[in-house]
Amino acid sequence: MALLELEAARTGLSRTQWTVALIRRRLHERPQLSPSEAIALIGIQRELRRIGVNVNQIARAMNTAVLDGKVLDLEVAQLADFAVEIRAHLGGVHDAFKGNLHYWSDR
């Protein structure tokens, strides 16, 4: 019981929440997020939405800024920067879920 209390506290969950998360993970094979992990994931989703809005704005600008078959270099560079940023965020999300699934799996 003491080890269960310690492990639950370490993850920011109560003993009951930790036990339920373990059971849900085993039954449904999905990540189980602690409150702090859920908040972090919401932040990542918010940032990805923000980037998506910017990408859409750039795409609209590129569609209207075509002059003599050329696209403005600034928009192309910004779009490439956003692609790098999106890949980095998606890599972080992937790593977070991979780590979460590993934590709740057999050790």
Wavefront OBJ file of the C-alpha trace (Angstrom):
o trace
v 0.000 0.000 0.000
v 2.835 2.370 0.831
v 4.444 1.782 -2.569
v 1.111 2.380 -4.288
v 0.640 5.643 -2.355
v 4.161 6.734 -3.266
v 3.810 5.921 -6.966
v 0.400 7.585 -7.192
v 1.706 10.720 -5.502
v 4.708 10.763 -7.825
v 2.380 10.932 -10.835
v 0.071 13.516 -9.275
v -2.801 11.099 -8.808
v -4.597 9.719 -5.816
v -4.227 6.015 -5.082
v -7.693 5.368 -6.524
v -7.045 7.483 -9.629
v -3.760 5.697 -10.249
v -5.378 2.276 -9.906
v -8.241 3.238 -12.217
v -5.754 4.609 -14.768
v -3.813 1.349 -14.694
v -6.959 -0.707 -15.228
v -8.177 1.582 -18.033
v -4.795 1.407 -19.739
v -4.810 -2.377 -19.670
v -8.433 -2.664 -20.819
v -8.484 0.039 -23.487
v -4.805 0.242 -24.526
v -4.910 4.053 -24.550
v -2.731 6.585 -22.763
v -3.828 7.623 -19.288
v -2.941 11.219 -18.513
v -2.414 12.817 -15.139
v -3.900 16.302 -14.677
v -0.534 17.956 -15.389
v -0.044 15.843 -18.525
v -3.548 16.707 -19.722
v -2.874 20.430 -19.202
v 0.395 20.146 -21.136
v -1.368 18.319 -23.968
v -4.043 21.035 -24.126
v -1.260 23.626 -24.434
v 0.344 21.706 -27.276
v -2.996 21.397 -29.068
v -3.555 25.152 -28.661
v -0.140 25.905 -30.156
v -0.714 23.536 -33.071
v -4.048 25.260 -33.778
v -2.293 28.646 -33.694
v 0.305 27.406 -36.140
v -2.436 25.967 -38.359
v -4.182 29.351 -38.500
v -0.884 30.993 -39.470
v -0.244 28.392 -42.153
v -3.722 29.031 -43.590
v -3.051 32.786 -43.628
v 0.245 32.227 -45.411
v -1.399 29.909 -47.928
v -4.036 32.576 -48.671
v -1.314 35.195 -49.051
v 0.628 32.920 -51.374
v -2.454 32.380 -53.525
v -2.948 36.128 -53.924
v 0.735 37.112 -54.115
v 1.620 35.193 -57.248
v 3.222 37.640 -59.675
v 4.449 36.419 -63.033
v 4.459 32.823 -61.743
v 6.600 33.627 -58.673
v 5.620 33.342 -55.031
v 6.969 35.776 -52.470
v 10.092 34.379 -50.804
v 9.022 35.603 -47.354
v 5.851 33.525 -47.349
v 7.701 30.459 -48.555
v 10.306 30.866 -45.798
v 7.612 31.354 -43.139
v 5.774 28.282 -44.343
v 8.981 26.230 -44.116
v 9.570 27.534 -40.580
v 6.044 26.553 -39.559
v 6.520 23.080 -41.037
v 9.642 22.614 -38.881
v 7.794 23.870 -35.799
v 4.823 21.584 -36.446
v 7.102 18.565 -36.842
v 8.832 19.411 -33.568
v 5.523 19.689 -31.703
v 4.221 16.482 -33.234
v 7.447 14.730 -32.254
v 6.931 15.939 -28.690
v 3.350 14.674 -28.653
v 4.507 11.325 -30.049
v 7.223 11.038 -27.416
v 4.784 11.981 -24.642
v 2.288 9.313 -25.671
v 5.034 6.740 -26.152
v 6.360 7.488 -22.671
v 2.880 7.352 -21.193
v 2.120 4.002 -22.798
v 5.463 2.657 -21.623
v 4.813 3.813 -18.050
v 1.490 1.986 -17.825
v 2.758 -1.168 -19.579
v 4.322 -4.182 -17.919
v 7.763 -3.327 -16.623
l 1 2 3 4 5 6 7 8 9 10 11 12 13 14 15 16 17 18 19 20 21 22 23 24 25 26 27 28 29 30 31 32 33 34 35 36 37 38 39 40 41 42 43 44 45 46 47 48 49 50 51 52 53 54 55 56 57 58 59 60 61 62 63 64 65 66 67 68 69 70 71 72 73 74 75 76 77 78 79 80 81 82 83 84 85 86 87 88 89 90 91 92 93 94 95 96 97 98 99 100 101 102 103 104 105 106 107
